[in-house]
Amino acid sequence: MDLATNPHPDLTIITVKAGRIDAAAAIAFKDAMRAALADGPDHVVLDLSQVTFVDSSGLGAIVAAMKMTGDGRRLDLAGLTPDVAKVFRLTRMDTIFTIHPDIGQLVRRATG
């Protein structure tokens, strides 16, 4: 799974460079997230703006990534496409994660 990490002083943005997080990609996603979260800041934002499909395995992998952040750190989501946002709403995961509608706004805020 291809992830791009963009560190900023107060947060790190991790962009998923894939169209799907599904059963076929879930393990690779978790492994890539484990590496990306190894020594990052307390606030991490997962940019899902390129992801158009998430199934239950993908959702589980994203939840696992949240748990990987550990105590005192947080994982937010940003840029959910309509179909991915629907999955988060239907599963009520939108109540678990902080979801930012616009990744560009976060980048502008992070860079001052």
MMTF fields as JSON, N, C-alpha, C and O atoms, coordinates in Angstrom:
{
  "mmtfVersion": "1.0.0",
  "mmtfProducer": "UNKNOWN",
  "numBonds": 447,
  "numAtoms": 448,
  "numGroups": 112,
  "numChains": 1,
  "numModels": 1,
  "chainsPerModel": [1],
  "groupsPerChain": [112],
  "chainIdList": ["A"],
  "bondAtomList": [4, 2, 8, 6, 12, 10, 16, 14, 20, 18, 24, 22, 28, 26, 32, 30, 36, 34, 40, 38, 44, 42, 48, 46, 52, 50, 56, 54, 60, 58, 64, 62, 68, 66, 72, 70, 76, 74, 80, 78, 84, 82, 88, 86, 92, 90, 96, 94, 100, 98, 104, 102, 108, 106, 112, 110, 116, 114, 120, 118, 124, 122, 128, 126, 132, 130, 136, 134, 140, 138, 144, 142, 148, 146, 152, 150, 156, 154, 160, 158, 164, 162, 168, 166, 172, 170, 176, 174, 180, 178, 184, 182, 188, 186, 192, 190, 196, 194, 200, 198, 204, 202, 208, 206, 212, 210, 216, 214, 220, 218, 224, 222, 228, 226, 232, 230, 236, 234, 240, 238, 244, 242, 248, 246, 252, 250, 256, 254, 260, 258, 264, 262, 268, 266, 272, 270, 276, 274, 280, 278, 284, 282, 288, 286, 292, 290, 296, 294, 300, 298, 304, 302, 308, 306, 312, 310, 316, 314, 320, 318, 324, 322, 328, 326, 332, 330, 336, 334, 340, 338, 344, 342, 348, 346, 352, 350, 356, 354, 360, 358, 364, 362, 368, 366, 372, 370, 376, 374, 380, 378, 384, 382, 388, 386, 392, 390, 396, 394, 400, 398, 404, 402, 408, 406, 412, 410, 416, 414, 420, 418, 424, 422, 428, 426, 432, 430, 436, 434, 440, 438, 444, 442],
  "bondOrderList": [1, 1, 1, 1, 1, 1, 1, 1, 1, 1, 1, 1, 1, 1, 1, 1, 1, 1, 1, 1, 1, 1, 1, 1, 1, 1, 1, 1, 1, 1, 1, 1, 1, 1, 1, 1, 1, 1, 1, 1, 1, 1, 1, 1, 1, 1, 1, 1, 1, 1, 1, 1, 1, 1, 1, 1, 1, 1, 1, 1, 1, 1, 1, 1, 1, 1, 1, 1, 1, 1, 1, 1, 1, 1, 1, 1, 1, 1, 1, 1, 1, 1, 1, 1, 1, 1, 1, 1, 1, 1, 1, 1, 1, 1, 1, 1, 1, 1, 1, 1, 1, 1, 1, 1, 1, 1, 1, 1, 1, 1, 1],
  "groupList": [{"groupName": "MET", "atomNameList": ["N", "CA", "C", "O"], "elementList": ["N", "C", "C", "O"], "formalChargeList": [0, 0, 0, 0], "bondAtomList": [1, 0, 2, 1, 3, 2], "bondOrderList": [1, 1, 2], "singleLetterCode": "M", "chemCompType": "L-PEPTIDE LINKING"}, {"groupName": "ASP", "atomNameList": ["N", "CA", "C", "O"], "elementList": ["N", "C", "C", "O"], "formalChargeList": [0, 0, 0, 0], "bondAtomList": [1, 0, 2, 1, 3, 2], "bondOrderList": [1, 1, 2], "singleLetterCode": "D", "chemCompType": "L-PEPTIDE LINKING"}, {"groupName": "LEU", "atomNameList": ["N", "CA", "C", "O"], "elementList": ["N", "C", "C", "O"], "formalChargeList": [0, 0, 0, 0], "bondAtomList": [1, 0, 2, 1, 3, 2], "bondOrderList": [1, 1, 2], "singleLetterCode": "L", "chemCompType": "L-PEPTIDE LINKING"}, {"groupName": "ALA", "atomNameList": ["N", "CA", "C", "O"], "elementList": ["N", "C", "C", "O"], "formalChargeList": [0, 0, 0, 0], "bondAtomList": [1, 0, 2, 1, 3, 2], "bondOrderList": [1, 1, 2], "singleLetterCode": "A", "chemCompType": "L-PEPTIDE LINKING"}, {"groupName": "THR", "atomNameList": ["N", "CA", "C", "O"], "elementList": ["N", "C", "C", "O"], "formalChargeList": [0, 0, 0, 0], "bondAtomList": [1, 0, 2, 1, 3, 2], "bondOrderList": [1, 1, 2], "singleLetterCode": "T", "chemCompType": "L-PEPTIDE LINKING"}, {"groupName": "ASN", "atomNameList": ["N", "CA", "C", "O"], "elementList": ["N", "C", "C", "O"], "formalChargeList": [0, 0, 0, 0], "bondAtomList": [1, 0, 2, 1, 3, 2], "bondOrderList": [1, 1, 2], "singleLetterCode": "N", "chemCompType": "L-PEPTIDE LINKING"}, {"groupName": "PRO", "atomNameList": ["N", "CA", "C", "O"], "elementList": ["N", "C", "C", "O"], "formalChargeList": [0, 0, 0, 0], "bondAtomList": [1, 0, 2, 1, 3, 2], "bondOrderList": [1, 1, 2], "singleLetterCode": "P", "chemCompType": "L-PEPTIDE LINKING"}, {"groupName": "HIS", "atomNameList": ["N", "CA", "C", "O"], "elementList": ["N", "C", "C", "O"], "formalChargeList": [0, 0, 0, 0], "bondAtomList": [1, 0, 2, 1, 3, 2], "bondOrderList": [1, 1, 2], "singleLetterCode": "H", "chemCompType": "L-PEPTIDE LINKING"}, {"groupName": "ILE", "atomNameList": ["N", "CA", "C", "O"], "elementList": ["N", "C", "C", "O"], "formalChargeList": [0, 0, 0, 0], "bondAtomList": [1, 0, 2, 1, 3, 2], "bondOrderList": [1, 1, 2], "singleLetterCode": "I", "chemCompType": "L-PEPTIDE LINKING"}, {"groupName": "VAL", "atomNameList": ["N", "CA", "C", "O"], "elementList": ["N", "C", "C", "O"], "formalChargeList": [0, 0, 0, 0], "bondAtomList": [1, 0, 2, 1, 3, 2], "bondOrderList": [1, 1, 2], "singleLetterCode": "V", "chemCompType": "L-PEPTIDE LINKING"}, {"groupName": "LYS", "atomNameList": ["N", "CA", "C", "O"], "elementList": ["N", "C", "C", "O"], "formalChargeList": [0, 0, 0, 0], "bondAtomList": [1, 0, 2, 1, 3, 2], "bondOrderList": [1, 1, 2], "singleLetterCode": "K", "chemCompType": "L-PEPTIDE LINKING"}, {"groupName": "GLY", "atomNameList": ["N", "CA", "C", "O"], "elementList": ["N", "C", "C", "O"], "formalChargeList": [0, 0, 0, 0], "bondAtomList": [1, 0, 2, 1, 3, 2], "bondOrderList": [1, 1, 2], "singleLetterCode": "G", "chemCompType": "PEPTIDE LINKING"}, {"groupName": "ARG", "atomNameList": ["N", "CA", "C", "O"], "elementList": ["N", "C", "C", "O"], "formalChargeList": [0, 0, 0, 0], "bondAtomList": [1, 0, 2, 1, 3, 2], "bondOrderList": [1, 1, 2], "singleLetterCode": "R", "chemCompType": "L-PEPTIDE LINKING"}, {"groupName": "PHE", "atomNameList": ["N", "CA", "C", "O"], "elementList": ["N", "C", "C", "O"], "formalChargeList": [0, 0, 0, 0], "bondAtomList": [1, 0, 2, 1, 3, 2], "bondOrderList": [1, 1, 2], "singleLetterCode": "F", "chemCompType": "L-PEPTIDE LINKING"}, {"groupName": "SER", "atomNameList": ["N", "CA", "C", "O"], "elementList": ["N", "C", "C", "O"], "formalChargeList": [0, 0, 0, 0], "bondAtomList": [1, 0, 2, 1, 3, 2], "bondOrderList": [1, 1, 2], "singleLetterCode": "S", "chemCompType": "L-PEPTIDE LINKING"}, {"groupName": "GLN", "atomNameList": ["N", "CA", "C", "O"], "elementList": ["N", "C", "C", "O"], "formalChargeList": [0, 0, 0, 0], "bondAtomList": [1, 0, 2, 1, 3, 2], "bondOrderList": [1, 1, 2], "singleLetterCode": "Q", "chemCompType": "L-PEPTIDE LINKING"}],
  "groupTypeList": [0, 1, 2, 3, 4, 5, 6, 7, 6, 1, 2, 4, 8, 8, 4, 9, 10, 3, 11, 12, 8, 1, 3, 3, 3, 3, 8, 3, 13, 10, 1, 3, 0, 12, 3, 3, 2, 3, 1, 11, 6, 1, 7, 9, 9, 2, 1, 2, 14, 15, 9, 4, 13, 9, 1, 14, 14, 11, 2, 11, 3, 8, 9, 3, 3, 0, 10, 0, 4, 11, 1, 11, 12, 12, 2, 1, 2, 3, 11, 2, 4, 6, 1, 9, 3, 10, 9, 13, 12, 2, 4, 12, 0, 1, 4, 8, 13, 4, 8, 7, 6, 1, 8, 11, 15, 2, 9, 12, 12, 3, 4, 11],
  "groupIdList": [1, 2, 3, 4, 5, 6, 7, 8, 9, 10, 11, 12, 13, 14, 15, 16, 17, 18, 19, 20, 21, 22, 23, 24, 25, 26, 27, 28, 29, 30, 31, 32, 33, 34, 35, 36, 37, 38, 39, 40, 41, 42, 43, 44, 45, 46, 47, 48, 49, 50, 51, 52, 53, 54, 55, 56, 57, 58, 59, 60, 61, 62, 63, 64, 65, 66, 67, 68, 69, 70, 71, 72, 73, 74, 75, 76, 77, 78, 79, 80, 81, 82, 83, 84, 85, 86, 87, 88, 89, 90, 91, 92, 93, 94, 95, 96, 97, 98, 99, 100, 101, 102, 103, 104, 105, 106, 107, 108, 109, 110, 111, 112],
  "secStructList": [7, 7, 3, 3, 3, 3, 3, 7, 1, 1, 7, 3, 3, 3, 3, 3, 7, 1, 1, 3, 3, 1, 6, 6, 6, 2, 2, 2, 2, 2, 2, 2, 2, 2, 2, 2, 6, 6, 6, 7, 7, 1, 3, 3, 3, 3, 3, 7, 6, 6, 7, 7, 3, 3, 7, 2, 2, 2, 2, 2, 2, 2, 2, 2, 2, 2, 2, 2, 6, 7, 6, 6, 7, 3, 3, 3, 3, 3, 7, 7, 7, 2, 2, 2, 2, 2, 2, 2, 2, 2, 6, 6, 4, 4, 4, 6, 1, 7, 3, 3, 1, 7, 2, 2, 2, 2, 2, 2, 2, 2, 2, 7],
  "xCoordList": [0.862, 0.0, 0.895, 1.81, 0.624, 1.427, 0.828, -0.316, 1.618, 1.228, 2.252, 3.446, 1.797, 2.699, 2.576, 1.475, 3.708, 3.726, 4.208, 5.25, 3.44, 3.759, 3.789, 2.743, 4.979, 5.055, 4.935, 5.452, 4.26, 4.125, 4.485, 4.559, 4.711, 5.118, 4.141, 4.573, 2.843, 1.859, 1.145, 0.445, 1.313, 0.626, 1.345, 2.165, 1.02, 1.508, 0.298, -0.658, 0.352, -0.713, -0.2, 0.847, -0.963, -0.635, -1.698, -2.879, -1.268, -2.193, -2.153, -1.086, -3.319, -3.433, -3.435, -4.307, -2.461, -2.311, -2.891, -2.209, -4.159, -4.842, -6.329, -6.839, -7.002, -8.431, -9.292, -10.469, -8.691, -9.485, -8.722, -7.512, -9.459, -8.957, -9.978, -11.023, -9.646, -10.567, -9.828, -8.69, -10.47, -9.881, -8.524, -7.622, -8.373, -7.106, -5.986, -4.811, -6.335, -5.33, -5.193, -4.282, -6.082, -6.137, -4.831, -4.372, -4.231, -2.998, -1.867, -1.108, -1.749, -0.708, -0.924, 0.039, -2.187, -2.497, -2.053, -1.408, -2.398, -2.006, -0.491, 0.035, 0.208, 1.671, 2.266, 3.181, 1.742, 2.238, 1.932, 2.761, 0.758, 0.402, 1.274, 1.674, 1.568, 2.436, 3.788, 4.308, 4.342, 5.623, 5.494, 6.371, 4.407, 4.215, 3.972, 4.313, 3.385, 3.068, 4.191, 4.071, 5.265, 6.326, 6.83, 6.853, 7.225, 7.702, 7.156, 7.914, 5.874, 5.245, 4.776, 4.938, 4.195, 3.679, 2.402, 1.901, 1.903, 0.71, -0.562, -1.543, -0.55, -1.742, -1.433, -0.554, -2.163, -1.999, -3.335, -4.38, -3.299, -4.506, -4.323, -3.344, -5.269, -5.258, -6.097, -7.315, -5.43, -6.086, -6.608, -5.83, -7.925, -8.565, -9.176, -10.067, -8.713, -9.334, -9.171, -9.917, -8.21, -8.036, -8.718, -8.726, -9.288, -9.931, -11.41, -12.135, -11.844, -13.243, -14.05, -15.272, -13.368, -14.071, -13.399, -12.181, -14.219, -13.769, -14.792, -15.986, -14.333, -15.247, -15.017, -14.272, -15.653, -15.55, -14.117, -13.699, -13.364, -11.962, -11.144, -10.281, -11.414, -10.733, -11.085, -10.227, -12.364, -12.796, -12.101, -11.657, -12.011, -11.303, -9.838, -9.268, -9.217, -7.815, -7.623, -6.62, -8.569, -8.489, -8.66, -7.966, -9.579, -9.75, -8.475, -8.052, -7.868, -6.612, -5.527, -4.732, -5.486, -4.51, -4.746, -3.793, -6.019, -6.327, -5.78, -5.224, -5.937, -5.44, -3.915, -3.331, -3.267, -1.806, -1.227, -0.074, -2.019, -1.495, -1.141, -0.232, -1.849, -1.521, -2.102, -2.754, -1.849, -2.361, -1.706, -0.517, -2.503, -1.993, -1.828, -1.431, -2.123, -2.042, -3.419, -4.262, -3.642, -4.943, -4.797, -3.877, -5.738, -5.809, -7.143, -8.206, -7.074, -8.26, -8.294, -7.301, -9.443, -9.612, -9.969, -10.552, -9.615, -9.949, -10.176, -9.671, -10.958, -11.142, -11.915, -11.649, -12.866, -13.625, -14.458, -15.176, -14.35, -15.181, -16.61, -16.8, -17.605, -18.998, -19.274, -19.948, -18.769, -19.036, -18.353, -18.918, -17.145, -16.431, -17.107, -17.249, -17.522, -18.235, -19.523, -19.899, -20.19, -21.427, -21.156, -21.93, -20.064, -19.698, -19.469, -19.914, -18.786, -18.527, -19.826, -19.983, -20.751, -22.043, -22.87, -23.412, -22.967, -23.792, -23.297, -24.091, -21.993, -21.42, -21.244, -20.765, -21.64, -21.531, -20.083, -19.83, -19.151, -17.737, -17.472, -16.436, -18.407, -18.259, -18.402, -18.08, -18.885, -18.955, -17.687, -17.467, -16.866, -15.628, -14.452, -13.608, -14.406, -13.312, -13.716, -14.887, -12.733, -12.926, -12.67, -11.6, -13.667, -13.571, -13.583, -14.531, -12.515, -12.387, -12.798, -12.297, -13.698, -14.174, -13.13, -13.181, -12.191, -11.28, -9.828, -9.42, -9.054, -7.641, -6.858, -5.897, -7.25, -6.552, -6.61, -5.625, -7.747, -7.9, -6.974, -6.388, -6.838, -5.924, -4.477, -3.711, -4.104, -2.733, -2.452, -1.391, -3.388, -3.191, -3.038, -2.194, -3.846, -3.767, -2.433, -1.831, -1.974, -0.74, 0.497, 1.501, 0.417, 1.585, 1.553, 2.496, 0.461, 0.38, -0.061, -0.189],
  "yCoordList": [-1.179, 0.0, 1.224, 1.344, 2.107, 3.315, 4.438, 4.842, 4.938, 6.065, 7.172, 6.902, 8.406, 9.557, 10.287, 10.626, 10.524, 11.199, 12.625, 12.867, 13.564, 14.983, 15.589, 15.968, 15.686, 16.211, 17.731, 18.437, 18.211, 19.634, 19.784, 18.784, 21.002, 21.163, 20.555, 19.947, 20.713, 20.255, 18.967, 18.386, 18.518, 17.308, 16.69, 17.329, 15.447, 14.755, 14.316, 13.762, 14.571, 14.129, 12.911, 12.952, 11.824, 10.601, 10.42, 10.251, 10.457, 10.338, 8.914, 8.382, 8.314, 6.982, 7.155, 7.828, 6.551, 6.66, 5.415, 4.731, 5.139, 3.981, 4.306, 5.132, 3.655, 3.875, 3.032, 3.327, 1.964, 1.033, 0.623, 0.398, 0.533, -0.139, -1.237, -1.009, -2.437, -3.563, -4.778, -4.666, -5.925, -7.143, -7.449, -7.926, -7.18, -7.472, -6.526, -6.883, -5.328, -4.322, -4.073, -3.362, -4.645, -4.302, -4.591, -3.752, -5.739, -6.087, -5.16, -4.681, -4.905, -3.994, -2.589, -1.899, -2.161, -0.85, -0.778, 0.188, -1.798, -1.795, -1.776, -1.053, -2.566, -2.588, -1.222, -0.742, -0.609, 0.708, 1.762, 2.634, 1.688, 2.639, 2.438, 3.411, 1.201, 0.919, 1.619, 2.241, 1.508, 2.152, 3.68, 4.372, 4.202, 5.652, 6.272, 7.433, 5.509, 6.03, 5.82, 6.246, 5.179, 4.79, 5.947, 5.822, 7.048, 8.163, 9.482, 10.388, 9.582, 10.812, 11.662, 11.29, 12.802, 13.693, 13.142, 12.085, 13.874, 13.442, 13.508, 12.83, 14.312, 14.483, 14.025, 14.575, 13.016, 12.468, 12.568, 12.255, 13.005, 13.083, 12.138, 12.233, 11.231, 10.285, 10.867, 10.999, 11.215, 11.801, 10.674, 9.924, 10.564, 9.511, 10.061, 9.437, 11.212, 11.867, 11.095, 11.337, 10.169, 9.366, 8.004, 7.235, 7.711, 6.418, 6.522, 7.366, 5.664, 5.691, 4.509, 4.478, 3.526, 2.34, 1.824, 1.648, 1.584, 0.949, -0.111, 0.179, -1.351, -2.401, -2.623, -1.875, -3.647, -3.875, -4.186, -3.796, -4.878, -5.153, -3.864, -3.671, -2.995, -1.702, -0.834, -0.164, -0.851, -0.091, -0.617, 0.16, -1.934, -2.528, -2.138, -1.934, -2.031, -1.633, -0.181, 0.153, 0.672, 2.076, 2.184, 2.965, 1.405, 1.378, 0.848, 1.372, -0.184, -0.72, 0.348, 0.44, 1.159, 2.245, 3.255, 3.773, 3.543, 4.454, 3.901, 4.645, 2.61, 1.983, 1.985, 2.029, 1.937, 1.97, 3.3, 3.364, 4.358, 5.67, 5.705, 6.43, 4.93, 4.833, 5.964, 6.873, 5.882, 6.874, 8.234, 8.33, 9.263, 10.617, 11.088, 12.23, 10.238, 10.609, 10.441, 9.713, 11.121, 10.96, 10.858, 11.409, 10.133, 9.957, 10.518, 10.009, 11.556, 12.131, 11.682, 11.19, 11.857, 11.533, 12.803, 13.73, 12.836, 14.009, 13.591, 12.57, 14.419, 14.255, 13.024, 12.467, 12.587, 11.396, 11.648, 12.643, 10.732, 10.802, 10.417, 9.811, 10.75, 10.473, 9.013, 8.759, 8.057, 6.651, 6.214, 5.445, 6.704, 6.356, 7.018, 6.396, 8.265, 8.961, 8.221, 8.149, 7.679, 6.923, 5.688, 5.38, 4.98, 3.81, 4.22, 3.528, 5.329, 5.794, 6.195, 5.948, 6.81, 7.169, 5.932, 5.823, 4.991, 3.798, 2.924, 2.283, 2.905, 2.09, 2.887, 2.367, 4.154, 5.073, 5.337, 5.833, 5.017, 5.314, 6.806, 7.28, 7.554, 9.007, 9.609, 10.778, 8.809, 9.277, 8.927, 9.441, 8.067, 7.637, 8.514, 8.884, 8.839, 9.625, 11.086, 11.4, 11.976, 13.358, 13.38, 12.986, 13.846, 13.842, 15.282, 16.031, 15.652, 16.989, 16.91, 16.059, 17.778, 17.682, 18.066, 17.584, 18.927, 19.486, 19.358, 20.008, 18.532, 18.353, 19.626, 19.936, 20.362, 21.608, 22.62, 23.311, 22.722, 23.653, 23.271, 24.145, 21.981, 21.53, 21.855, 22.273, 21.667, 21.959, 23.448, 23.833, 24.282, 25.739, 26.133, 26.962, 25.545, 25.838, 25.348, 26.031, 24.186, 23.611, 24.382, 24.435, 24.976, 25.676, 27.172, 27.902, 27.619, 29.005, 29.864, 31.075],
  "zCoordList": [0.0, 0.0, 0.0, 0.814, -0.902, -1.049, -0.215, -0.424, 0.735, 1.565, 1.391, 1.26, 1.389, 1.347, 2.681, 3.114, 3.324, 4.621, 4.434, 3.825, 4.962, 4.846, 6.248, 6.777, 6.859, 8.223, 8.271, 7.405, 9.276, 9.591, 11.062, 11.776, 11.534, 12.937, 13.955, 14.935, 13.733, 14.721, 14.353, 15.183, 13.122, 12.698, 11.514, 10.855, 11.265, 10.076, 9.268, 9.809, 7.968, 7.069, 6.317, 5.672, 6.415, 5.687, 4.613, 4.917, 3.355, 2.233, 1.69, 1.381, 1.581, 0.993, -0.515, -1.065, -1.187, -2.639, -3.313, -4.075, -3.017, -3.59, -3.668, -2.911, -4.579, -4.744, -3.829, -3.621, -3.272, -2.461, -1.199, -1.224, -0.113, 1.081, 1.346, 1.955, 0.871, 0.961, 1.508, 1.963, 1.464, 2.031, 1.415, 2.104, 0.133, -0.543, -0.107, -0.192, 0.356, 0.7, 2.197, 2.621, 3.002, 4.427, 5.164, 5.939, 4.945, 5.66, 5.236, 6.079, 3.94, 3.452, 4.004, 4.338, 4.101, 4.669, 6.125, 6.534, 6.907, 8.323, 8.485, 9.33, 7.68, 7.754, 7.398, 8.068, 6.347, 5.934, 6.996, 7.26, 7.601, 8.657, 9.895, 10.534, 10.233, 11.386, 11.2, 12.126, 10.0, 9.703, 9.718, 10.236, 9.155, 9.08, 10.447, 10.672, 11.359, 12.689, 13.7, 14.849, 13.295, 14.227, 15.086, 16.31, 14.5, 15.317, 14.81, 14.463, 14.772, 14.314, 15.479, 16.641, 15.158, 16.204, 16.841, 16.458, 17.802, 18.522, 17.681, 17.986, 16.639, 15.812, 14.387, 13.723, 13.932, 12.589, 11.871, 12.442, 10.619, 9.799, 8.622, 7.882, 8.456, 7.349, 6.219, 6.34, 5.115, 3.95, 3.064, 2.473, 2.981, 2.19, 0.905, 0.329, 0.455, -0.703, -2.008, -2.958, -2.077, -3.29, -3.188, -4.149, -2.023, -1.78, -2.157, -1.63, -3.064, -3.503, -2.976, -3.123, -2.355, -1.859, -0.597, -0.55, 0.429, 1.665, 2.024, 2.103, 2.245, 2.706, 4.204, 4.838, 4.763, 6.206, 6.631, 7.721, 5.789, 6.111, 6.111, 6.967, 5.163, 5.111, 6.294, 6.867, 6.658, 7.828, 9.08, 9.925, 9.192, 10.318, 10.339, 11.411, 9.167, 9.085, 9.513, 10.144, 9.178, 9.594, 11.109, 11.76, 11.668, 13.127, 13.797, 14.827, 13.214, 13.748, 13.727, 14.662, 12.667, 12.588, 13.7, 14.282, 14.002, 15.095, 16.409, 17.217, 16.616, 17.843, 17.891, 18.974, 16.732, 16.669, 17.131, 17.558, 17.047, 17.43, 18.911, 19.315, 19.717, 21.134, 21.962, 21.447, 23.251, 24.201, 23.973, 23.669, 24.124, 24.001, 22.566, 22.338, 21.601, 20.192, 19.579, 20.105, 18.459, 17.817, 16.308, 15.703, 15.73, 14.285, 13.804, 14.158, 13.004, 12.373, 10.92, 10.384, 10.298, 8.883, 8.126, 8.688, 6.848, 6.038, 4.596, 4.13, 3.905, 2.473, 2.047, 0.982, 2.857, 2.497, 1.245, 1.152, 0.286, -0.906, -0.503, 0.551, -1.306, -0.908, -0.531, 0.466, -1.304, -0.995, 0.296, 1.073, 0.52, 1.751, 2.948, 4.001, 2.797, 3.876, 4.238, 5.408, 3.234, 3.477, 4.333, 5.24, 4.051, 4.856, 6.31, 7.226, 6.523, 7.884, 8.588, 9.784, 7.857, 8.454, 8.789, 9.888, 7.829, 8.033, 9.185, 9.873, 9.387, 10.466, 11.755, 12.762, 11.703, 12.845, 13.251, 14.349, 12.396, 12.665, 12.588, 13.056, 11.997, 11.971, 13.364, 13.573, 14.32, 15.71, 16.487, 17.584, 15.929, 16.576, 16.139, 16.955, 14.859, 14.293, 14.155, 13.939, 14.282, 13.866, 12.375, 11.911, 11.622, 10.166, 9.671, 9.91, 8.978, 8.396, 6.933, 6.199, 6.498, 5.121, 4.073, 2.942, 4.443, 3.444, 3.897, 4.859, 3.214, 3.563, 3.265, 3.969, 2.24, 1.897, 3.007, 3.271, 3.664, 4.779, 5.927, 6.565, 6.196, 7.246, 6.906, 7.774, 5.653, 5.225, 5.378, 5.871, 4.96, 5.09, 6.559, 6.898, 7.418, 8.849, 9.421, 10.249, 8.991, 9.504, 9.048, 9.758, 7.865, 7.335, 7.662, 7.355, 8.287, 8.722, 7.63, 7.811]
}
